């Protein structure tokens, strides 16, 4: 849905309102989805690694579909790639300042991290050719299923199962109520996405900055806030593996489903040069983050500060 925004001030207000709405409704969608999944007896591992990451990635997924439908694919790609970078650097970097040093198992990190890096490399090869076809998008979406299978089979009895905190099964009436709440919450995410997309289009016109960069730096931060809030809540409850799994799982969803779904439904041209540069930098950051965490097997304030510096370095794209 496209509507004309006359004032830059109104565009900024709608952007903020859209981000707040998406943050709130995506958090509610996650909460309701987790409760519904537990009632339907979905395995705790799937809830922890897959469902939560899908839920916190709802803003990016909805943005992908709507921005491609409106003919502004750069908003979708910039948002998803920016979200990956934000989660690997800012979200990872901020967490130790809230919950102290976070320890985790090297094997789990290596498996999920390797899948993420492969997904990013796959994404980069698509943009490097200067084309993004519906077939490319299909394989990108399908790769999420492959990576999820690898993760769930390789990381079989992980701590995620102990930390998920799933409630007992409920009755049919409760299932119906939860389904309704999930639908209503997702509608809220969609409304917030419409506000954001139209605001970004207006701001890009006013300041003469590519939509891709506005989405990469501004929208990417906003749509990463659900992960930040959920993960801070997790580490405060000492559920460290849930937080780490959500960050890496969300990055994986961003690199595959979030980008692929919009291009599959409504294929659009994108700014290849900007996409190549930012994706390549994100790959390098992912390798550094995964290797450093795998070697140290913990995330402390010192490492977190270094990750934040990696994020700040990305602002060089504004000058080149």
Residue pairs with C-beta under 8 A, 6 or more apart in sequence:
1 66
1 70
1 194
2 70
2 198
3 198
5 11
5 14
5 198
5 199
5 201
5 202
8 202
8 203
8 206
11 198
11 199
11 202
11 203
11 206
12 199
12 203
14 195
14 196
14 198
14 199
15 195
15 196
15 199
15 200
15 203
15 218
15 222
17 192
17 195
18 191
18 192
18 193
18 194
18 195
18 196
18 199
18 222
19 192
19 196
19 219
19 222
19 223
19 225
20 192
21 188
21 189
21 191
21 192
21 195
22 58
22 59
22 62
22 188
22 189
22 192
22 193
22 196
22 222
22 223
22 226
23 59
23 222
23 225
23 226
23 229
24 188
25 185
25 186
25 187
25 188
25 189
25 192
26 55
26 56
26 58
26 59
26 185
26 189
26 226
27 226
27 229
27 230
28 181
28 185
28 188
29 55
29 58
29 182
29 185
29 186
29 189
30 52
30 55
30 56
30 226
30 230
32 178
32 181
32 182
32 185
33 51
33 54
33 55
33 182
34 47
34 51
34 52
34 55
34 164
34 166
35 167
35 178
36 175
36 178
36 179
36 182
37 46
37 47
37 51
37 166
38 47
38 166
38 167
38 168
38 169
39 167
39 169
39 170
39 174
39 175
39 178
40 175
41 169
42 51
44 160
44 161
44 164
44 166
45 152
45 155
45 158
45 160
45 161
45 164
46 152
47 164
47 166
48 160
48 161
48 163
48 164
48 241
48 242
48 245
48 246
49 112
49 148
49 151
49 152
49 155
49 160
49 245
49 249
50 148
50 152
50 249
52 230
52 242
52 245
52 246
52 249
53 245
53 246
53 249
53 250
53 252
53 253
54 61
54 249
54 253
54 257
55 226
56 226
56 227
56 230
56 246
56 250
57 83
57 250
57 253
57 254
57 257
57 258
58 186
58 189
58 226
59 189
59 192
59 193
59 222
59 223
59 226
60 76
60 79
60 80
60 83
60 223
60 253
60 254
60 258
61 253
61 257
61 258
61 261
62 186
62 189
62 190
62 193
63 75
63 76
63 79
63 80
63 193
63 196
63 197
63 219
63 223
63 258
63 262
64 76
64 79
64 80
64 258
64 259
64 260
64 261
64 262
64 263
65 261
65 262
65 265
65 266
66 190
66 193
66 194
66 197
66 262
67 73
67 74
67 75
67 76
67 79
67 197
67 262
68 76
68 262
68 263
68 265
68 266
68 267
68 268
69 262
69 265
69 266
70 197
71 268
72 197
72 200
72 201
72 211
72 268
73 262
73 263
73 268
73 269
73 270
74 210
74 211
74 212
74 215
74 270
74 271
74 274
75 197
75 200
75 201
75 211
75 212
75 214
75 215
75 219
76 215
76 258
76 259
76 262
76 263
77 212
77 215
77 259
77 270
77 271
77 275
78 211
78 212
78 213
78 214
78 215
78 216
78 219
78 220
78 274
78 278
79 215
79 216
79 219
79 220
79 223
79 258
80 220
80 254
80 255
80 258
80 259
81 216
81 220
81 254
81 259
81 275
81 278
81 279
81 282
82 215
82 216
82 217
82 219
82 220
82 221
82 224
82 278
83 220
83 223
83 224
83 250
83 251
83 254
83 258
84 120
84 251
84 254
84 255
84 282
84 286
85 216
85 220
85 278
85 281
85 282
85 285
85 311
85 314
86 220
86 221
86 224
86 311
87 224
87 227
87 247
87 250
87 251
87 254
88 247
88 251
88 282
88 285
88 286
88 289
88 307
88 310
89 285
89 289
89 307
89 308
89 310
89 311
89 314
90 221
90 224
90 228
90 307
90 308
90 311
91 224
91 227
91 228
91 231
91 247
92 247
92 289
92 299
92 304
92 307
93 303
93 304
93 305
93 306
93 307
93 308
93 311
94 228
94 232
94 304
94 308
95 102
95 231
95 232
95 235
95 243
95 299
95 304
96 102
96 299
96 300
96 301
96 303
96 304
97 301
97 304
98 232
98 235
98 236
99 232
99 235
99 236
99 238
99 240
100 300
101 298
101 299
101 300
101 301
102 235
102 240
102 243
102 244
102 298
102 299
102 300
103 240
103 297
103 298
104 240
104 241
104 244
104 293
104 297
104 298
104 299
105 158
105 159
105 241
105 297
106 294
106 297
107 154
107 155
108 155
108 158
108 159
108 241
108 244
108 245
109 244
109 248
109 290
109 293
109 294
110 290
110 294
111 150
111 151
111 154
111 155
112 151
112 155
112 245
112 248
112 249
112 252
113 248
113 286
113 289
113 290
113 293
113 294
114 290
115 147
115 150
115 151
115 252
116 248
116 251
116 252
116 255
116 286
116 290
117 283
117 286
117 287
117 290
118 147
119 143
119 144
119 147
119 252
119 255
119 256
120 255
120 279
120 282
120 283
120 286
121 283
122 139
122 140
122 143
122 255
123 140
123 255
123 256
123 259
123 279
124 276
124 279
124 280
124 283
126 132
126 136
126 140
127 270
127 272
127 275
127 276
127 279
128 276
130 272
132 263
132 267
132 269
132 270
133 267
134 263
134 264
134 267
136 260
136 263
137 259
137 260
137 261
137 262
137 263
137 264
137 267
138 260
138 264
140 256
140 257
140 259
140 260
140 263
141 256
141 257
141 260
141 261
141 264
143 256
144 252
144 253
144 256
144 257
144 260
147 252
147 256
158 241
159 240
159 241
160 241
160 242
160 245
163 234
163 239
163 240
163 241
163 242
164 242
165 237
165 239
170 178
196 219
196 222
200 211
200 214
200 215
200 218
200 219
201 211
203 209
203 214
204 210
204 211
204 214
210 271
210 274
212 270
212 271
212 274
212 275
212 278
213 274
213 317
213 318
216 274
216 278
216 317
217 314
217 315
217 318
227 246
227 247
227 250
230 243
230 246
231 242
231 243
231 246
231 247
232 243
234 240
234 242
234 243
234 246
235 243
244 299
251 286
262 268
274 317
277 317
278 314
278 317
281 314
281 317
285 310
288 310
289 307
289 310
292 303
292 306
293 299
293 303
296 303
